[in-house]
């Protein structure tokens, strides 16, 4: 596991500069649409997609439309932009999870992009019975300060919010009580890829894709992983293995090591 105390450096300036390539992600997603139409489908289930730092539900529209196309009940987090202090949104997100669980009678799958993934993980700890699985996209839960954005404190409407303690940061990487999949890219220019690594074990995994951080919400390989994970029968979780049809979308011969 990465050390939240700062042993994992943020991505290089070159990788950060290359994040501009993410603007072409939507075009690649459209090109991959016929292929993604054959993605695995599972039983109907509710899902909540949480946005990254500074973003709102509009940023996750592509993911939610894909989930709806696959037959799932896809919801935004309905809380505007993700700009509030760490922990401020957890009670509301946990309440939304419990409400969807009660309304549908099915556990809720959570998909979180960047900071949204950290919120999804922590909300799961508050409502574990109501969550089916958590999938994160470029979320630095293993080393939250290993990013190229200001994470030790943020200034919001004139107020300064200090970072959590080292012990609080360390707890973010503790294994979840539900299956979890961390999708990451070694060429992420915003978040250090090592900061996104799960401690691999039963019902926990790391899946590498190619691409930028800002392109993860439009990444065809990431979309395929999400579809594959949600298609699993309830209670029958297995690690992701790309089949021969999709193998070319994923880097070959590399396993993530913290």
C-alpha positions in Angstrom: 0.0 0.0 0.0 1.2 3.5 -0.8 2.1 5.7 2.1 -0.3 8.7 2.6 2.5 10.5 4.4 4.0 11.6 1.1 6.3 8.9 -0.2 4.4 8.8 -3.5 5.2 11.9 -5.6 2.7 13.5 -7.8 2.8 12.9 -11.6 5.5 14.7 -13.6 5.1 18.0 -15.2 5.2 16.2 -18.6 2.3 13.9 -17.7 0.4 16.9 -16.4 0.9 18.7 -19.7 -0.2 15.7 -21.6 -3.6 15.8 -19.9 -4.7 18.0 -22.7 -5.1 14.8 -24.8 -8.2 14.0 -22.6 -10.3 16.4 -24.7 -10.3 13.8 -27.4 -11.8 11.2 -25.1 -15.3 11.9 -26.1 -14.5 11.3 -29.8 -12.8 8.0 -29.0 -15.9 7.0 -27.0 -18.2 7.7 -29.9 -15.9 5.7 -32.2 -16.1 2.8 -29.7 -19.8 2.9 -29.3 -20.6 0.0 -31.7 -18.1 -2.1 -29.8 -19.4 -1.1 -26.3 -22.9 -2.0 -27.4 -21.7 -5.6 -27.0 -20.6 -5.0 -23.4 -21.7 -7.5 -20.7 -25.1 -6.9 -19.1 -26.3 -8.0 -15.7 -29.5 -8.0 -13.6 -31.1 -4.6 -13.2 -29.6 -2.6 -10.3 -29.3 0.9 -9.0 -26.0 2.8 -9.4 -24.7 6.2 -8.3 -21.9 7.9 -10.2 -19.9 10.5 -8.2 -17.9 13.3 -9.9 -14.4 14.4 -9.3 -13.1 17.5 -7.5 -14.7 20.7 -8.8 -17.0 18.8 -11.1 -20.8 18.0 -11.0 -23.2 15.5 -12.5 -22.7 16.9 -16.0 -19.2 15.4 -16.0 -20.5 11.9 -15.4 -23.3 12.0 -18.0 -21.5 9.7 -20.4 -21.0 7.0 -17.8 -24.6 7.3 -16.6 -26.0 7.1 -20.1 -23.9 4.0 -20.8 -25.2 2.4 -17.6 -28.8 3.3 -18.6 -28.1 1.8 -22.0 -27.1 -1.5 -20.3 -30.4 -1.5 -18.4 -29.3 -0.1 -15.0 -30.9 2.6 -12.9 -28.1 5.2 -13.1 -28.2 8.2 -10.8 -26.0 11.3 -10.3 -25.0 12.3 -6.8 -27.3 15.3 -7.0 -25.1 17.6 -4.9 -23.8 20.1 -7.4 -20.1 20.6 -7.7 -17.8 18.5 -5.6 -16.1 21.4 -3.8 -17.0 21.0 -0.2 -14.5 20.1 2.6 -13.5 16.5 3.0 -16.3 14.5 4.7 -19.0 17.1 4.3 -20.9 15.1 1.7 -20.7 11.7 3.3 -23.9 11.8 5.4 -26.0 12.9 2.3 -24.4 10.3 0.0 -24.9 7.5 2.6 -28.5 8.6 2.9 -29.0 8.5 -0.9 -27.5 5.0 -1.0 -29.9 3.8 1.8 -32.8 5.4 0.1 -32.1 3.8 -3.3 -31.6 0.4 -1.6 -34.9 0.7 0.2 -36.8 1.8 -2.9 -35.4 -0.9 -5.2 -34.8 -3.7 -2.8 -31.3 -4.1 -4.4 -27.9 -3.1 -3.1 -26.4 0.0 -4.9 -23.3 -0.1 -7.0 -21.1 3.0 -6.7 -18.8 4.4 -9.4 -16.6 7.3 -8.4 -14.2 9.4 -10.5 -11.1 10.8 -8.7 -12.3 12.5 -5.5 -15.7 11.0 -6.1 -14.2 7.6 -5.7 -12.9 8.5 -2.3 -16.3 9.7 -1.2 -17.9 6.6 -2.6 -15.5 4.4 -0.5 -16.1 6.3 2.7 -19.9 6.5 2.2 -19.8 2.7 1.8 -18.3 2.4 5.3 -21.4 4.2 6.6 -23.9 2.1 4.7 -22.2 -1.2 3.9 -25.4 -3.3 3.8 -26.8 -1.1 1.1 -23.8 -1.2 -1.2 -23.1 -3.9 -3.8 -19.7 -2.8 -5.0 -17.4 0.2 -5.5 -15.6 1.0 -8.7 -13.1 4.0 -8.7 -11.6 5.8 -11.6 -8.2 7.4 -10.9 -9.0 7.9 -7.2 -6.0 8.5 -4.9 -7.3 6.8 -1.7 -4.0 5.1 -1.0 -2.0 8.5 -1.0 -4.4 11.4 -1.2 -1.7 14.1 -1.4 0.1 12.5 -4.4 -1.7 14.7 -6.9 -1.2 17.8 -8.9 -4.1 19.6 -7.3 -4.1 21.3 -3.9 -5.1 18.6 -1.4 -3.7 19.7 2.0 -6.2 22.5 2.2 -8.7 24.3 0.0 -10.0 27.8 0.2 -13.8 27.9 -0.4 -15.7 31.2 -0.1 -13.0 32.7 2.0 -12.8 29.8 4.5 -9.7 27.6 4.9 -10.2 23.9 5.5 -7.1 22.1 6.7 -6.3 18.6 5.6 -7.1 15.5 7.7 -4.4 14.1 9.8 -2.0 11.4 8.5 -3.9 8.8 10.4 -7.2 9.8 8.8 -5.6 9.7 5.4 -4.2 6.3 6.1 -7.6 5.0 6.9 -8.8 5.8 3.4 -6.8 2.9 2.0 -8.3 0.3 4.4 -10.1 -2.5 2.6 -13.8 -2.0 2.1 -16.5 -4.5 3.3 -17.7 -4.9 -0.3 -16.1 -5.9 -3.6 -13.9 -3.0 -5.0 -12.2 -2.3 -8.3 -9.7 0.5 -8.8 -9.3 1.6 -12.4 -6.1 3.6 -12.9 -3.7 4.7 -15.6 0.1 4.9 -15.4 0.0 8.0 -17.7 -2.4 9.9 -15.4 -1.1 13.4 -15.2 -3.2 14.5 -12.2 -3.1 11.6 -9.8 -0.1 9.4 -9.2 -1.1 5.9 -10.3 0.5 4.3 -7.3 -1.9 6.4 -5.1 -4.8 4.5 -6.7 -3.8 1.0 -5.8 -5.9 -1.3 -3.7 -4.3 -3.8 -1.3 -5.1 -6.8 -3.5 -7.0 -9.6 -1.8 -10.3 -11.3 -1.8 -12.9 -9.1 -3.6 -10.3 -6.4 -4.3 -8.4 -5.6 -7.5 -6.6 -3.0 -9.6 -7.2 -2.7 -13.3 -4.9 -0.7 -15.5 -6.1 1.2 -18.6 -4.4 3.6 -21.0 -5.2 7.3 -21.1 -5.3 10.5 -19.1 -7.0 11.4 -15.9 -9.6 13.8 -17.4 -10.3 11.2 -20.0 -11.2 8.4 -17.6 -14.9 9.4 -17.7 -14.9 8.7 -21.5 -12.4 5.8 -21.7 -13.7 2.8 -23.6 -11.6 0.3 -21.7 -12.8 1.8 -18.3 -16.4 1.6 -19.6 -15.9 -2.1 -20.4 -14.5 -2.8 -17.0 -17.5 -1.1 -15.3 -19.9 -3.1 -17.5 -18.1 -6.4 -16.7 -18.1 -5.8 -13.0 -21.8 -4.8 -12.8 -22.7 -7.9 -15.0 -21.5 -10.3 -12.3 -24.2 -12.2 -10.5 -24.9 -10.9 -7.0 -22.6 -12.7 -4.5 -20.4 -14.2 -7.3 -17.5 -11.9 -7.6 -14.4 -12.8 -9.6 -11.3 -10.7 -10.6 -11.5 -8.9 -14.0 -9.9 -10.8 -16.8 -10.1 -9.1 -20.3 -11.2 -11.7 -22.9 -9.5 -12.0 -26.3 -12.0 -9.6 -27.9 -11.1 -6.7 -25.6 -7.5 -7.7 -24.7 -6.0 -5.1 -27.0 -7.7 -2.3 -25.0 -5.5 -3.1 -22.0 -1.8 -2.9 -21.3 -0.2 -6.4 -21.5 2.0 -8.2 -19.1 2.0 -5.7 -16.2 0.6 -6.2 -12.7 0.3 -3.2 -10.4 2.6 -3.3 -7.5 2.5 -0.8 -4.6 
